[in-house]
C-alpha cells in the first residue's frame, strides 16, 4: 500500500510540475502553426 501511495504522489507531482510547461509548449506550437498558415496562404498559380 505504501508503494502505491508513493507512486500516486510521484504522478501527482510530475503533473503539477509539467502541466504549466506543457501548456506553454502547446501555446508556442499553436502560434508557430498560425504563422506558417499565414505564410502558406499565397495565391497559387
SULNORUR-V833503 format. One record per helix or strand. SS is the DSSP state (alpha for helix, beta for strand). FROM is the first residue (numbers start at 0). TO is the last residue. If there is no record, write none. Layout:
SS | FROM | TO
SS | FROM | TO
//
This chain:
alpha | 1 | 39
//
